[in-house]
Amino acid sequence: MRYLYLVLAAVGAIGTWTFNVRSIAAGDDYLAGWFATAASSSAAVDVIVVAIVACLFMVVEGRRVGMSRAVWLLVPLSFVIAVAATFPLFLAWREHHLERTAHRAGPVRAEAVAS
Protein backbone atom coordinates (compact mmCIF):
# COMPACT_ATOMS: atom_id res chain seq x y z
CA MET A 1 0.00 0.00 0.00
CA ARG A 2 2.86 2.35 0.75
CA TYR A 3 3.91 2.53 -2.90
CA LEU A 4 0.35 3.00 -4.12
CA TYR A 5 -0.03 5.91 -1.69
CA LEU A 6 3.22 7.43 -2.96
CA VAL A 7 2.02 7.17 -6.57
CA LEU A 8 -1.29 8.79 -5.61
CA ALA A 9 0.58 11.57 -3.76
CA ALA A 10 2.53 12.29 -6.95
CA VAL A 11 -0.65 12.20 -9.06
CA GLY A 12 -2.33 14.55 -6.56
CA ALA A 13 0.55 17.04 -6.62
CA ILE A 14 1.00 16.97 -10.39
CA GLY A 15 -2.72 17.01 -11.15
CA THR A 16 -3.57 19.91 -8.86
CA TRP A 17 -0.56 22.01 -9.76
CA THR A 18 -1.07 21.52 -13.48
CA PHE A 19 -4.39 23.31 -13.12
CA ASN A 20 -3.05 25.82 -10.57
CA VAL A 21 -0.31 26.91 -12.97
CA ARG A 22 -2.79 27.13 -15.85
CA SER A 23 -5.07 29.28 -13.67
CA ILE A 24 -2.23 31.58 -12.62
CA ALA A 25 -0.98 31.87 -16.21
CA ALA A 26 -4.47 32.79 -17.40
CA GLY A 27 -4.73 35.49 -14.71
CA ASP A 28 -7.77 33.87 -13.12
CA ASP A 29 -9.00 34.89 -9.69
CA TYR A 30 -8.25 31.56 -8.04
CA LEU A 31 -10.57 31.84 -5.02
CA ALA A 32 -13.39 33.35 -7.04
CA GLY A 33 -13.13 30.33 -9.32
CA TRP A 34 -13.79 28.03 -6.39
CA PHE A 35 -17.14 29.70 -5.76
CA ALA A 36 -18.05 30.84 -9.29
CA THR A 37 -21.04 28.51 -9.67
CA ALA A 38 -23.24 26.40 -7.42
CA ALA A 39 -21.45 23.26 -8.64
CA SER A 40 -17.96 24.65 -8.02
CA SER A 41 -19.09 25.95 -4.61
CA SER A 42 -20.33 22.48 -3.72
CA ALA A 43 -17.01 20.95 -4.76
CA ALA A 44 -15.09 23.67 -2.90
CA VAL A 45 -16.97 23.08 0.37
CA ASP A 46 -16.51 19.32 -0.10
CA VAL A 47 -12.73 19.70 -0.55
CA ILE A 48 -12.38 22.19 2.31
CA VAL A 49 -14.20 19.93 4.79
CA VAL A 50 -12.25 16.84 3.67
CA ALA A 51 -8.98 18.80 3.93
CA ILE A 52 -9.77 19.84 7.51
CA VAL A 53 -10.71 16.28 8.47
CA ALA A 54 -7.59 14.89 6.77
CA CYS A 55 -5.38 17.37 8.63
CA LEU A 56 -6.98 16.46 11.96
CA PHE A 57 -6.61 12.76 11.17
CA MET A 58 -2.94 13.14 10.18
CA VAL A 59 -2.08 14.87 13.45
CA VAL A 60 -4.18 12.64 15.74
CA GLU A 61 -3.27 9.36 14.01
CA GLY A 62 0.38 10.36 13.75
CA ARG A 63 0.44 10.98 17.49
CA ARG A 64 -1.52 7.79 18.23
CA VAL A 65 0.90 5.51 16.38
CA GLY A 66 4.01 7.36 17.59
CA MET A 67 5.11 8.97 14.34
CA SER A 68 7.49 11.89 14.25
CA ARG A 69 6.25 15.30 15.34
CA ALA A 70 7.10 16.39 11.80
CA VAL A 71 3.61 15.18 10.81
CA TRP A 72 2.52 18.73 11.70
CA LEU A 73 4.42 19.94 8.63
CA LEU A 74 1.86 18.20 6.43
CA VAL A 75 -0.93 20.47 7.71
CA PRO A 76 0.34 23.76 6.22
CA LEU A 77 1.66 21.86 3.19
CA SER A 78 -1.88 20.60 2.60
CA PHE A 79 -2.96 24.16 1.88
CA VAL A 80 0.20 25.13 -0.03
CA ILE A 81 0.67 22.01 -2.18
CA ALA A 82 -2.63 20.12 -2.01
CA VAL A 83 -4.29 17.73 0.38
CA ALA A 84 -4.49 15.41 -2.66
CA ALA A 85 -0.71 15.10 -2.27
CA THR A 86 -0.15 15.38 1.49
CA PHE A 87 -2.82 12.95 2.65
CA PRO A 88 -1.58 9.98 0.58
CA LEU A 89 1.97 11.00 1.54
CA PHE A 90 0.93 10.77 5.20
CA LEU A 91 -0.65 7.35 4.59
CA ALA A 92 2.57 6.09 2.94
CA TRP A 93 4.62 7.46 5.83
CA ARG A 94 2.21 5.81 8.30
CA GLU A 95 2.52 2.45 6.49
CA HIS A 96 6.30 2.75 6.58
CA HIS A 97 6.22 3.63 10.29
CA LEU A 98 3.89 0.74 11.15
CA GLU A 99 6.00 -1.75 9.16
CA ARG A 100 9.18 -0.53 10.83
CA THR A 101 7.58 -0.64 14.29
CA ALA A 102 6.23 -4.17 13.72
CA HIS A 103 9.64 -5.30 12.46
CA ARG A 104 11.33 -4.00 15.63
CA ALA A 105 8.73 -5.63 17.87
CA GLY A 106 9.39 -9.04 16.32
CA PRO A 107 6.87 -11.83 15.89
CA VAL A 108 3.75 -11.76 18.05
CA ARG A 109 3.67 -14.57 20.59
CA ALA A 110 0.55 -16.78 20.65
CA GLU A 111 -0.18 -16.08 24.33
CA ALA A 112 -0.09 -12.31 23.65
CA VAL A 113 -2.68 -12.74 20.90
CA ALA A 114 -4.91 -14.93 23.11
CA SER A 115 -5.08 -12.36 25.91
N, C-alpha and C positions, 0 to 999 in steps of 0.2 A: 504494500500500500504506500510505503514511503515514496517510492519512485513515481507512482501514479500522482500522488499529491504534488511532487516537485514539477512534474510535467504540467499539471493543471495550474500551478502557481505561475509558471512561465507563460502559459496561454492567457491567464488572467492579466498579467502585466502587459504582455504584448498587445493583446486585444483591446484593453482599455486605453492604453497610451497611443495606439494607432489612431483611435478616434479623438483622443484629447489633442494630439498634435494637429490633426486635420481641422478641428474646431478652432484652435488657436490661430492656425495659418489663415483660416477663413475670416478671422476677426469676429467670430461669434461671441455673444454674451453667454458664457458657459452656464452660469447659474440660472439665467433666464430660460435657457434651453431645457433645463431640468423640469421647469414648471410652465412650459409654453402651451401645453394642451392638457386636457383632462387625463389622457392616456399617459403622457410623459410624467405628469404629476403623480399618478398612481404608481408608476414604476419608480419614481424618485423616492416616494415615501417608503415603498417596499424595500429599496436598497438601503435607505438610511436606517430603518429599523433593524434590518438584518445586520448591518455594519455595527450598530451599537451592541446588539446581542452577541455577535462574533467577538467583538473586543472584550466584552465582559467575560465570555466563555474562555478566551485565550488567557486572560489574567487569572481567573479563578481556577481553571483546570491546570494551568501551568504551576500555580502554587500548590494545588492538591497533589500533583504527581511529583513535585520536587524539582521542577525544571529551573533553569537559571532565572535570575531576576531580570535578565535581559529581555524576557518575554514582553515587558512593558514597552520596549522599543517598537513592537509590532503595532501598538495602538496608534501612535501618531503616523506611522508609515501607512496604516490602513487608509488614512485620509489624504496622504501625499501621493502614494503610489496607486493603490486600489485594494480594497478588501478582497477582491477577486484574486489577488496575488498573495496578500499576507495571511489570509485564513488557511489556504492549502499549505502555505509555507509553515505555518504553525503546526498543522496536522502532521506534516512530514517530520518536523523537529520533535514533536511529541512521540511519534512512532519510533524514531531513532532513540530517544531518551528511554522509552519503555523497553525496547529491545536491549539496550545497554544495561539498564537496571536489572532486568531479568537474567541477563548473562552473568552479571556480578553475583546475583543471589544464588546461582546454581540451580540444580534440579530441585523441584518441590518434593518433599518427602511425603509418603502416603499418609502417615499419621497427621501431618499438618493439614492435608486436604480433608481428612475425615472429621476434623474438629470444627 
